[in-house]
Amino acid sequence: MLICPQCKFENPNSNKFCQSCGTSLTHKVCPECSTDDVPVNALRCHNCGTECGTVFWAIIAKETTAKALGVEKDEGDVKVEGDEGAIFSSSPLSASSEITLGSYLDSQERYQLLDPLPAQTETANITDVGGRVLDCQPYQISPIEAILTSQQSDLLTPSVEANGIPHLAKLYIALQCQGQPGIPPIHDAWQEGDIQVVIIEDRSHWQPLLDLWQEETTSSFKILHWCYKMTQLWALLEPVGCRQSLLDLSNLRLDEDQTLALQRLYVESSNSEPVTESLEDAEAQISGIPEQPLTIQALGRVWQALFRQSQRTQFGPVVQMLGDLEVGKIQTIAQLRSRLEEISLELEELKTATLPPIKEKNTAVSIIPQSDEPEDIISKTDDMPTVVLAMQLSSLEDAGRTDVGRQRHHNEDYFGIETKIHKLELPKSRVLQGHGLYILCDGMGGHAGGEIASELGVNTLRQYFQEHWITNQLPTEDSIREALFLANEAIYKLNQQDARSGVGRMGTTLVMLLIQDTQAAVAHVGDSRLYRLTRKRGLEQVTVDHEVGQREITRGLEASIAYARPDAYQLTQALGPRDENSINPDVGFFEINEDTLLLLASDGLSDNDLIETHWQTHLEPLLSSGANLERGVTDLIELANQHNGHDNITGILVRAKVRPNLES
């Protein structure tokens, strides 16, 4: 079946358009130039050349069974439920020589190879190869995806056993079910004879851990955090025999939030020696060192290799920890985690000790054992713990759109976006200052009423902040309230001049977001909303609607009873119908201390829990820097027209990316 990329509806394979929403199932929109006739199986946009194809990483591995080899499995071999007989062959992989650049890995001609695989002579000592592949049928659900979906739904599909899932694929599935983002998600897998193919997320373009490890601006606390993350992954990988995945430096990657992740899984043999250098060094190491059982000493050697290859000096407590690891004084993962926590606390105390006069600073330094090449960790400003480092803005992007909807004849919504970005970049520092004003108004009062009120409200607020918001500080709460009262007064006076009465009096709801660097303020009147999305906290509704149902809830009534009232959705506040004594705007402040997506939405977009239902498909992907916000807000409008459409629809998306301020 074909899964619609827009609404996730399941379509027959023969469909060219989604039966539910009409989205094309044969063509896609280029995220860069918005060309809408790019074939779904194309790697690049034919108009601008941007790579917009669906790319995965393919692993081609050789597998055999203990019975076929005529041996019994050792106790140390990998065990996965339902796959008792599978082990990995140590014989060379030669099938890769039959697969050439541009050819397909499967008989259905779905996965096309984008990278040349090593020649047969180059694979003499390895049993699997990998490379990027283009998914030429990206909307086709794979058997593995169907299995995972069934597991998540607690459904049992009769075809699971019949599919003959490769052993390596079962490892990815087992780890993916534990929700560990450090493990690349599996997309597809199959087996032909003793050759298994596993298709996973492509992380080859992710930043190598070594690159950031060696940067001078990377704090010691950040390094300790990565070490701690490796101990967590070690404990996760040990039961499935994949600890080897942590021991190849080229396999250690960072996502856009600098969180440690693996590019792929490596299955260890019953006796494994860690690969602490690179893939090239691995061959020499394997041939020159007798095989030894894998222990946590291997992690210590990885860390030593990271320090050595990055030419970064080890600081005293880490030198001691690595020495204790090597001689066996630290024997368990729990002990290793405890030591890392102690070092982190010690550095935090030392950093605190640097704040008083120099005399105390020298006293603090003397208590740390120093290595042969000491690093003055006390004098560095980047060694504060990550959790207390002030954050600074690294990018601020936005996009807005309004639509009349499917039932209204005119649009009473109006919005305004004003941003100023000041950037200073030097060889060793980069400072970005962002100043953003985002206003959304949903007017009421009928034709020539609601649209006048909403536009007047936006423009009055814009003019006020152009005159009164001139520093690098957010306006105060009093200043924001004054702006809202002025907007209310402007609309109220127009009502009085036109002698409007009753339902003829025009007004507007308002939601407004102000951003200054990593500080933000929100103000609202009515039922237009602000949502906030982060990876750690998920989706949050920041504002609370000013309507009768919510008013009754705050008075202690149960929600089911409060919203059973016929007037439950009637507004209790709006700008314009009455004087300033009748409104009490909500004003709040918050800090942007992690990458954040903010959505200002009129009720045409938020009605019927649309955002709460679809945020994982329509908002969460927009947290990534590569996602196009213009396309994202367009998709939201289309989604609202499909499920609501009874009202005007307006949305403003704001993406704020942050990073630690290492000079604070």
C-alpha positions in Angstrom: 0.0 0.0 0.0 1.0 3.6 -0.5 1.1 5.9 2.6 0.1 9.5 1.8 2.9 11.8 2.9 0.4 14.5 3.8 -2.4 12.8 5.7 -0.9 9.2 6.2 -4.0 7.7 4.5 -3.4 4.1 3.2 -3.9 4.0 -0.6 -3.8 1.1 -3.1 -0.5 0.7 -5.0 -2.2 1.8 -8.2 -3.3 5.2 -7.0 -1.7 8.3 -8.4 -3.4 10.6 -5.9 -4.4 10.1 -2.3 -8.0 9.1 -1.9 -8.4 11.1 1.3 -6.7 14.5 0.6 -5.8 14.4 -3.1 -2.0 14.7 -2.6 0.0 13.4 -5.5 1.6 10.0 -4.9 3.8 10.2 -8.0 5.3 13.7 -7.6 6.6 15.8 -4.7 7.4 19.4 -3.9 11.0 20.6 -3.9 11.7 22.0 -0.4 14.1 24.6 -1.9 12.3 26.1 -4.9 8.8 24.7 -4.3 8.6 23.1 -7.8 5.7 20.7 -7.4 6.3 18.3 -10.3 9.5 16.5 -9.0 9.1 12.7 -9.5 9.1 10.9 -6.2 11.9 8.6 -7.4 14.2 11.5 -8.4 17.3 12.2 -6.4 17.5 15.9 -7.3 15.0 18.6 -8.3 15.1 19.1 -12.0 14.6 22.9 -11.5 17.2 23.9 -8.9 19.3 20.8 -8.5 18.6 20.4 -4.7 18.9 16.8 -3.4 15.4 16.0 -2.3 15.2 12.3 -2.8 14.5 9.8 0.0 18.0 8.4 0.9 18.8 5.6 3.2 21.9 3.6 4.2 22.1 0.0 3.0 24.2 -2.7 4.8 25.0 -5.8 2.8 26.2 -8.5 5.1 27.0 -12.2 4.8 25.3 -14.6 7.3 25.2 -18.3 7.7 24.0 -20.7 10.3 25.8 -22.8 12.9 24.3 -25.9 11.3 25.6 -25.0 7.8 29.1 -24.4 9.3 29.0 -27.7 11.2 29.7 -25.9 14.5 27.9 -25.3 17.7 27.1 -21.8 18.9 29.3 -20.5 21.7 27.7 -19.0 24.8 29.1 -15.6 23.8 27.4 -15.5 20.4 24.6 -13.1 19.7 21.2 -14.3 20.8 18.0 -12.7 19.5 14.6 -14.2 20.3 13.3 -16.2 17.4 16.7 -16.5 15.7 18.5 -19.1 17.7 20.5 -20.5 14.7 22.0 -17.3 13.2 25.6 -16.3 13.5 27.8 -14.2 11.3 30.3 -15.8 8.9 33.9 -14.8 9.0 34.4 -15.6 5.3 34.9 -12.6 3.0 32.0 -10.9 1.4 32.1 -11.2 -2.4 28.5 -10.5 -3.4 29.2 -6.8 -3.4 31.2 -7.1 -6.6 28.0 -8.0 -8.4 26.3 -4.7 -7.4 27.4 -1.7 -9.4 26.8 2.0 -9.0 23.3 2.9 -10.1 22.0 -0.7 -9.9 19.2 -1.9 -7.7 19.7 -4.0 -4.5 16.3 -5.7 -4.9 14.3 -7.3 -7.6 11.5 -4.8 -7.1 13.9 -2.0 -8.2 13.2 0.1 -5.2 16.6 0.7 -3.7 19.1 2.2 -6.1 22.8 2.3 -5.1 24.2 5.9 -5.0 27.8 5.0 -3.8 30.3 2.6 -5.3 30.9 -0.4 -3.1 34.4 -1.7 -2.4 35.9 -4.0 -5.0 36.2 -7.7 -4.1 39.9 -7.3 -3.5 39.2 -4.6 -0.9 36.6 -6.8 0.9 39.0 -9.6 1.7 39.0 -8.9 5.4 35.4 -7.6 5.9 32.1 -9.4 6.0 29.8 -6.5 5.2 29.7 -3.3 3.2 27.5 -0.2 3.2 26.5 2.7 1.1 23.8 5.2 0.4 20.7 4.1 -1.6 17.8 6.1 -3.1 14.3 4.9 -2.3 12.5 5.0 -5.6 9.2 4.0 -3.9 9.3 6.2 -0.8 5.5 6.1 -0.2 5.4 2.3 -0.3 5.2 0.8 3.2 7.9 -1.8 3.8 7.3 -5.1 5.5 9.6 -4.0 8.4 7.6 -0.8 8.9 4.4 -2.8 8.9 5.8 -5.1 11.6 6.9 -2.2 13.7 3.5 -0.5 13.3 1.7 -3.7 14.3 3.9 -4.1 17.4 3.2 -0.5 18.4 -0.5 -1.2 18.0 -0.2 -4.5 20.0 -1.4 -6.4 16.9 0.1 -9.7 15.7 0.5 -10.1 12.0 0.5 -13.7 10.8 3.1 -12.9 8.1 5.8 -11.8 10.6 7.5 -15.2 10.8 7.0 -15.9 7.1 8.9 -12.7 6.2 12.2 -14.3 7.2 13.6 -11.2 8.9 17.4 -11.2 8.7 19.3 -11.6 12.0 20.9 -8.2 11.7 17.5 -6.6 11.1 16.1 -8.2 14.3 18.8 -6.4 16.3 17.7 -3.0 15.0 14.1 -3.8 15.6 14.8 -5.0 19.2 16.7 -1.7 20.0 14.3 0.5 18.1 11.4 -0.8 20.2 13.2 0.6 23.3 13.0 4.1 21.9 16.7 4.8 21.9 17.4 7.7 19.4 21.1 6.9 19.4 20.3 3.8 17.3 19.5 4.4 13.6 15.9 3.4 12.8 15.4 0.5 10.5 13.4 1.0 7.3 13.5 -2.3 5.4 15.4 -5.6 5.3 15.4 -8.9 3.4 17.6 -11.9 2.8 18.6 -13.9 -0.3 20.6 -17.0 0.4 23.4 -16.1 2.9 23.3 -12.4 2.0 21.2 -10.1 4.1 20.4 -6.5 3.3 19.3 -4.0 5.9 18.1 -0.5 5.1 18.5 2.1 7.9 18.4 5.8 8.3 21.3 7.5 6.5 23.6 9.2 9.1 26.7 9.4 6.9 26.4 13.1 6.6 26.0 13.7 10.4 29.0 15.4 12.1 31.6 12.9 13.4 32.2 13.1 17.1 35.9 13.5 16.6 35.4 16.8 14.7 33.6 18.5 17.6 35.8 16.8 20.3 38.8 18.5 18.9 37.3 22.0 18.8 38.7 24.4 21.4 35.2 25.7 22.2 33.9 22.3 23.2 33.7 22.2 27.0 35.1 19.5 29.2 31.6 19.1 30.5 30.4 18.3 27.0 33.0 15.7 26.7 32.1 14.1 30.0 28.5 14.1 28.8 29.4 12.2 25.6 31.4 9.7 27.7 28.4 9.2 30.0 26.2 8.7 26.9 28.6 6.0 25.7 28.2 4.1 29.0 24.4 4.2 28.5 24.7 2.9 25.0 27.2 0.2 26.1 24.6 -1.1 28.6 21.9 -1.1 25.9 24.1 -2.8 23.3 25.6 -5.5 25.6 22.6 -7.8 25.7 22.4 -8.0 21.9 26.1 -8.2 21.3 26.6 -4.9 19.5 29.1 -3.2 21.8 31.5 -3.1 18.9 29.4 -0.3 17.5 30.9 2.1 20.1 34.5 1.2 19.4 34.9 2.6 15.9 35.5 6.3 15.9 34.1 6.8 12.4 30.8 5.2 13.7 30.3 7.8 16.4 28.2 10.7 15.2 26.3 13.8 16.5 22.9 14.9 15.5 22.0 18.6 15.0 21.6 19.0 18.8 25.1 17.5 19.4 23.6 14.4 20.9 25.7 11.2 20.5 24.4 8.7 18.0 25.6 5.6 16.1 25.8 5.6 12.3 25.1 1.8 12.3 25.4 -1.4 14.4 28.4 -3.7 14.4 27.9 -7.2 15.7 30.8 -8.5 17.9 32.1 -12.0 17.7 32.3 -14.1 20.9 35.9 -12.8 21.3 36.3 -9.2 20.1 39.1 -6.7 20.3 38.0 -3.1 20.1 38.6 -0.9 17.1 39.9 2.3 18.7 41.2 4.1 15.7 39.6 4.1 12.3 38.5 1.5 9.7 42.0 1.5 8.2 43.7 0.9 11.6 41.2 -1.9 12.3 42.7 -4.3 9.9 46.2 -3.9 11.3 44.9 -4.2 14.9 42.9 -7.3 14.2 45.8 -9.0 12.5 48.4 -8.0 15.1 46.7 -8.4 18.4 45.3 -11.7 19.8 41.6 -11.7 20.3 40.5 -10.9 23.9 37.1 -10.8 25.5 35.4 -7.4 25.2 35.3 -5.4 28.5 34.7 -1.8 29.5 38.4 -1.2 29.2 37.6 -0.9 25.5 35.6 2.3 26.2 38.7 3.7 28.0 40.8 3.0 24.9 38.2 4.7 22.7 38.3 7.8 24.9 42.1 7.7 24.8 42.0 7.5 21.0 39.6 10.5 20.8 42.0 12.6 22.9 45.0 11.4 20.9 43.5 12.0 17.5 42.0 15.3 18.4 45.3 16.4 20.0 43.3 17.6 22.9 45.0 17.5 26.3 43.4 15.2 28.9 42.7 17.0 32.2 43.7 15.6 35.5 40.7 13.6 36.8 40.2 12.0 33.4 43.8 10.9 33.3 43.2 9.2 36.7 40.0 7.6 35.5 41.5 6.2 32.3 44.4 4.8 34.3 42.1 3.1 36.7 40.1 1.7 33.8 43.2 0.2 32.2 44.5 -1.5 35.4 41.0 -2.9 36.3 40.2 -0.7 39.3 36.9 0.2 37.5 35.2 -3.0 36.4 31.5 -2.2 35.8 29.5 0.3 33.9 27.9 1.5 37.1 31.3 2.2 38.6 32.4 4.0 35.4 29.2 6.2 35.5 29.8 7.0 39.1 33.3 8.2 38.4 32.1 10.4 35.5 29.5 12.0 37.8 32.2 12.6 40.4 34.5 14.3 37.8 31.6 16.5 36.6 30.9 17.6 40.2 34.5 18.2 40.8 34.9 20.4 37.8 31.7 22.3 38.7 33.1 23.0 42.2 36.4 24.1 40.6 34.6 26.4 38.3 32.8 28.0 41.2 36.1 28.4 43.0 37.4 30.5 40.1 34.9 33.3 40.7 36.5 34.8 43.9 40.0 36.4 43.8 43.0 34.7 42.1 44.4 33.5 45.4 41.5 31.1 45.8 41.8 30.1 42.2 45.3 28.9 42.7 44.3 27.0 45.8 41.6 25.2 43.8 44.0 24.2 41.0 46.4 22.5 43.3 44.0 19.8 44.3 43.8 18.3 40.8 46.4 15.8 39.6 47.9 17.1 36.4 48.9 15.2 33.3 52.2 15.5 31.5 50.6 18.1 29.2 48.4 20.0 31.7 45.4 21.9 30.5 44.5 25.0 32.6 40.9 23.9 32.9 40.3 26.6 35.5 41.2 29.5 33.2 39.0 28.3 30.4 35.5 29.9 30.2 34.1 26.9 28.4 34.3 24.5 31.2 31.1 25.4 32.9 28.5 22.5 33.1 26.3 22.4 30.0 23.2 22.5 32.1 24.0 25.9 33.6 25.6 27.5 30.5 23.6 30.4 29.2 22.3 29.7 25.7 22.7 32.0 22.7 20.7 32.2 19.5 22.2 30.4 16.5 19.4 30.9 14.0 15.9 32.5 13.9 13.6 31.7 11.0 9.9 32.2 10.4 7.0 31.8 7.9 3.4 32.8 8.0 0.3 32.3 5.8 -3.4 32.9 5.9 -6.2 31.3 4.0 -9.9 32.0 3.6 -10.9 28.4 4.2 -13.6 26.4 2.4 -16.8 28.0 3.7 -16.1 31.7 4.2 -16.3 34.2 1.4 -13.8 36.7 2.9 -10.8 36.5 5.3 -11.1 38.2 8.6 -7.7 36.9 9.8 -4.6 39.1 9.6 -1.0 38.7 10.7 2.3 40.6 10.8 5.9 39.4 11.0 8.9 41.8 11.7 12.3 40.4 12.4 15.8 41.9 12.6 18.9 39.7 12.7 22.3 41.1 13.6 25.2 38.8 13.0 28.8 39.1 14.0 31.2 36.3 13.0 34.9 36.2 13.7 37.4 33.3 13.4 36.9 32.2 17.0 33.4 33.5 17.8 30.0 34.0 16.3 27.3 36.1 17.8 23.7 36.2 16.5 21.2 38.7 17.9 17.5 38.1 16.9 14.7 40.6 17.3 11.3 39.2 16.3 7.7 40.5 16.5 4.9 38.1 15.5 1.2 39.1 15.6 -1.9 37.2 14.6 -5.4 38.5 14.8 -8.7 36.8 14.1 -11.3 39.4 13.4 -15.1 39.3 14.1 -17.9 41.5 13.1 -18.8 40.4 9.6 -17.6 41.7 6.2 -15.9 45.1 6.4 -15.8 44.7 10.2 -13.7 41.7 11.3 -11.0 42.3 8.7 -10.8 45.9 9.6 -10.4 45.2 13.2 -7.7 42.5 12.7 -5.6 44.6 10.4 -6.0 47.7 12.6 -4.9 45.6 15.6 -1.8 44.3 13.9 -0.7 47.6 12.5 -1.3 49.5 15.8 0.9 47.0 17.7 3.6 47.1 15.0 3.7 50.9 15.1 3.9 50.9 18.9 6.8 48.5 19.1 8.7 50.3 16.3 8.7 53.3 18.6 9.1 51.7 22.0 11.1 48.6 21.4 14.5 49.9 20.5 16.9 48.2 22.9 18.3 44.7 23.0 15.8 43.9 25.9 12.3 42.6 25.7 9.6 45.2 26.5 8.3 45.0 30.0 4.9 43.5 30.9 3.6 47.1 31.5 4.8 48.1 28.1 3.2 45.1 26.4 -0.1 45.8 28.2 0.0 49.4 27.1 0.4 48.3 23.5 -2.6 46.0 23.8 -4.8 48.7 25.4 -3.8 51.1 22.5 -4.9 48.5 20.0 -8.1 48.0 21.8 -8.7 51.7 22.0 -8.1 52.1 18.2 -10.8 49.5 17.3 -13.2 50.7 20.1 -13.1 54.3 18.8 -13.9 53.1 15.3 -16.9 51.2 16.6 -18.0 54.4 18.5 -17.6 56.6 15.4 -19.6 54.2 13.2 -22.2 53.8 15.9 -21.9 50.1 15.7 -23.9 48.1 18.3 -24.5 44.5 19.4 -23.1 41.9 17.0 -22.3 44.6 14.6 -19.4 45.8 16.8 -16.2 44.7 15.3 -13.4 43.2 17.3 -10.5 40.7 17.1 -8.7 38.1 19.0 -4.9 38.4 19.4 -1.9 36.3 20.0 1.5 38.0 19.9 5.0 36.7 20.4 8.1 38.8 21.0 11.6 37.3 20.8 14.8 39.0 21.8 17.7 36.6 21.4 16.8 33.6 23.7 14.1 35.5 25.7 10.5 35.5 24.6 7.2 37.1 25.7 3.7 36.1 24.7 0.4 38.1 25.1 -3.0 37.1 24.0 -6.7 38.0 24.1 -9.3 35.6 22.9 -8.9 32.1 21.5 -6.0 32.5 19.1 -3.2 30.3 20.5 0.5 29.9 20.9 2.0 26.4 20.8 5.6 25.5 21.7 7.4 22.3 20.6 10.8 21.0 21.7 12.3 17.6 21.5 12.5 17.2 25.2 9.1 18.4 26.2 7.0 17.7 23.1 4.0 19.9 22.3 2.7 22.4 24.8 -0.1 24.9 24.5 1.3 28.0 26.0 -1.9 30.2 26.0 -5.3 29.4 27.6 -8.3 30.4 25.6 -10.5 33.3 26.9 -13.8 31.6 26.5 -16.7 30.6 28.7 -15.8 27.0 29.0 -12.3 27.8 30.2 -13.6 30.4 32.6 -15.9 27.8 34.2 -13.0 25.4 34.5 -10.9 28.0 36.4 -13.9 28.4 38.7 -13.7 24.7 39.6 -16.1 23.1 37.2 -15.2 19.8 35.5 -14.2 20.2 31.9 -17.0 17.8 30.6 -19.6 19.9 32.4 -18.1 23.3 31.5 -18.0 22.5 27.8 -21.5 21.0 27.8 -22.8 24.6 28.0 -24.3 25.9 24.7 -22.1 29.1 25.1 -18.9 27.2 26.1 -17.0 28.5 23.1 -18.2 32.1 23.4 -15.3 34.5 23.9 -15.0 36.3 27.2 -12.4 38.8 25.9 -11.6 40.4 22.6 -10.0 43.6 21.4 -12.3 46.4 20.3 -15.9 45.7 21.2 -15.6 47.4 24.7 -13.3 49.8 26.4 -10.0 48.8 28.1 -11.7 48.1 31.4 -13.3 45.0 29.9 -10.1 43.3 28.8 -7.4 41.7 30.9 -4.7 40.4 28.5 -2.5 37.5 29.6 1.2 38.3 29.3 3.9 35.8 30.0 7.6 35.4 29.6 9.8 32.3 28.9 13.3 31.4 27.9 14.3 29.5 24.8 17.0 27.2 26.2 16.7 24.4 23.6 15.8 24.3 19.9 12.2 25.3 19.7 9.4 25.5 17.2 6.6 28.0 18.0 3.2 28.1 16.3 0.8 31.0 16.4 -2.6 29.7 15.3 -6.1 31.1 14.7 -9.0 28.9 15.8 -9.5 27.8 12.2 -6.2 26.0 12.5 -6.5 24.8 16.1 -10.1 23.7 16.2 -11.0 20.0 16.8 -7.6 19.3 18.4 -6.0 19.4 15.0 -2.6 20.5 16.3 -2.7 18.0 19.2 -3.6 15.2 16.8 -1.1 15.9 14.0 1.9 17.6 15.6 4.2 14.6 15.3 3.7 14.5 11.5 3.3 18.2 10.7 5.3 20.0 13.4 8.0 17.7 14.8 9.9 17.3 11.4 10.1 21.2 11.2 12.5 21.3 14.2 15.2 20.2 11.9 17.2 22.9 10.2 16.8 21.4 6.8 13.0 21.5 6.9 11.4 24.3 4.9 9.1 26.4 7.1 7.3 27.9 4.1 6.3 24.5 3.0 5.5 23.5 6.6 3.0 26.3 7.1 1.4 25.5 3.8 1.0 21.9 4.8 -0.7 23.0 8.0 -3.1 25.2 6.1 -4.0 22.3 3.8 -4.4 20.0 6.8 -6.8 22.4 8.4 -8.8 22.8 5.2 -9.2 19.0 5.1 -10.3 18.5 8.7 -11.8 21.9 9.5 -12.2 24.4 6.7 -15.3 26.0 8.3 -13.3 29.2 9.3 -10.4 31.3 8.1 -7.1 29.7 8.8 -3.9 31.4 9.8 -0.6 30.1 11.1 2.9 31.6 11.9 5.8 29.3 12.4 8.9 30.4 14.2 12.0 28.2 14.5 14.6 29.3 17.1 17.8 27.2 17.3 20.2 27.8 20.2 23.6 26.6 21.4 25.7 27.1 24.6 27.2 30.5 25.0 30.7 29.5 25.8 31.9 33.0 26.5 29.2 33.8 29.1 
